[in-house]
Amino acid sequence: METINAQNDARAALQQVHIWARIGAAFVWIYHGLVPKLLFGHVDEIRLLQAGGIDFATAKSVLPIIGVAEILIGVLLLLTWSRSWPLALSAIAMIFALLGVAFTSPAYLVAAFNPVSLNLATFTLSAIGFYALHKHTNHKTYPKASP
């Protein structure tokens, strides 16, 4: 009976890990799409686009579109609760975004608030959520033991 309880406890713990990792990753996507891109059009966001070869006017026009796309990824993470592919998409996007900054604007990699810590943290949350979802959904379920 203790084995069954331990397995049920492990499944419940994995489910909690999945929930918090997924909410954390979604928050990062929604916040970074909304605040620096849509609400404030932060100059660093525009500079990053310019470093990628986009002129100022186009960067200013494209920034809100990128913000909406990031918000949609965050919302997707919340609406597709039992699906793992949005977590994989989030993780992969963070790696590509980090590589993009590394190649076009390497000076941002050593800034006080930088894409290394942000992107790797979001990658990690997404990967943990992915792992926990797969483990808790593939974990054998046992009925609760009667006292």
N, C-alpha and C positions, 0 to 999 in steps of 0.2 A: 504494500500500500504506500509506503514512503517513496518508492521509486515513481509511482504514478503521480503523487503530489509534487515531487521534485521536477518531473517532466512538465507538468502543467504550470508550475511556477516558472520554469525556464521559458516556456512558450509565452507566458504573460509578460515576462521581462523583455523578451525579444520584441513583442508587440509594442511595449512602451518605448523601447529604443527606436523602433521604426517611426512611431508617432512624433517623438521629439526631434529626431533628425530631419524628418520630412518637413515639419513646421519650421524648423530653423532654416533650412535651405530655401523654403518658400518665402520666408520673411526677407532674407537677403535679396532675393530676386525682386520682390515687390518693392522693397525700400529703395534699392539702387535704380530701379526703373522709374520710380515716382519722384524721389527727392532730388538727386543731382541732375536728372535728365529732364523730367517733365516740369517740376515746380520751379527749379532754379536755373536750369540750363548752365550748369557750372562750367566755368572757363576751362578747367582741366579736362572735362569730358570733350569739349570742342577741340582742345589742343591735341588730345589723343587721336581724334579723327583726322585732324590736319596732318599729324605726323604720319598717318597712313596714306597720305596723298590726296586728301579731300580738301577742297578750298573752303574758306571760312563760311561763305554764304550757304553752301551745300551742307557743311557740317552742322550749322545752326538749324537747318531744315530737317536733316536726317535724325538729329538727336532725339526729338520727341518720338519718332517712329521706333527707334531703338528702345527708348523708355517703355513704350507700350508693349513691345515684344518681350522685354524683361518681365514686366508685370504679368503678361500672359503666361510666361513660363512658371512664375510663382503660383498663379491661380491654377494652372494645369497640375502642378504638384499637389495642390489641395483637393482638386476635383477628381483626380484619378487615384484615389487612395490605395486601391489594391493592385495597381499596375506598377511594374518596376521600370518600364522604359522611360517615363519622365525623369526618374532619378538618374538613370544612365545618361540621358540627354543633358541633364544639369551638370553632371560630373564631366562629361566630354566637353561641353561648352566652356566650362571653367578652365580646362587645360588649354583649349584653343585661344581663349581670351588672354590668358597669361602669356602664351607664346607670342600672340600678336603684339602685346605691349613690349615684351622682351626684344622683339625685332624692330619695332617702329619707335619706341620711346623708352629705351632702357634706363634713362634717368629716373623714371617713376618707380623702378624696382627698389630703390634705396630711400625713397621718401618716407616720412614719418608714418603716414597712412598710405599703404601701398597695395598693389594688386597681388603681390606674393602671398601676404597673410590672408587677404580677403578671398582670393580665388582658391588657395589651397584649403582654407577652412570650409568654404562652400563645397569644394570637391569632396572633402572628407565627410561632411554631413551627408552629402548625396550618396557616397559609397557606403557609409554606415547604414543609412536608411535602406539602400538596395540589399545589402547583406542581411540585415535584420528581417526585412520583408520576406526574403526567400527562406531564411531559416525558420521563421515562425509559421509561414504558410505550408512549409514542407515537413514541419515537425509533427510527429504522431500525437494525436489528441486522445486523451484518456478521460473517462468519466471521473468526476470528483468523487473522492472516497467518502463514504458515510462514516460519521463519527462512531 
